[in-house]
């Protein structure tokens, strides 16, 4: 079974509008973390936002917020006031205890976001 | 603070040749990861080190891939012999701790490998 599922291969949004990128996850670890990374065409992976499984409030970082619905196992990324520079690939990732004491960081397949002028 | 350093940035080799990638993590980061990212896909974990010990290499094709992290700092990933399907970007990442806390991983710029 997929650990991280991103069902939107591509998304388009008009500049200055908000956009939601979907992410669902599957884990039996009660203590896990959810991350979103941005990967521009240049290739580097840029950390955007983090949500811990025990966090009561949704994480926010500037224009990024994470809509965390634990019961539904979803961790959607919301980007407000989109900018042209937001055009990139976005990956949802989960850190969980995989074996012994090691924690793995597993990525979804990504969503390509294009911001239109 | 210096980021994760990787070299080379690009490499083109013929199939059946060997290649090595180098990674220098952020100072003080105990956990080091090597990921393989095939074009259009998400990164796939190949191997995870905690200090100089391997904690997960379940997805590493051990018949051709090897990795080491001497002295718990720098790491090298080797492919011998390379196959066409090894063409990908190889990403190195590091994080402060891999066991006790959930913390973000910081990535290098990657090495783009093309096998022809």
Interface residues (C-beta under 8 A of the other chain):
Chain A: X4 X31 X32 X33 X35 X37 X42 X43 X44 X45 X47 X50 X52 X91 X95 X98 X99 X100 X101 X102 X103 X104 X105 X106 X107 X108 X109 X110
Chain B: X33 X35 X41 X42 X43 X44 X45 X48 X50 X55 X56 X89 X91 X93 X95 X98 X99 X102 X103 X104 X105 X106 X107 X108 X109 X110 X112
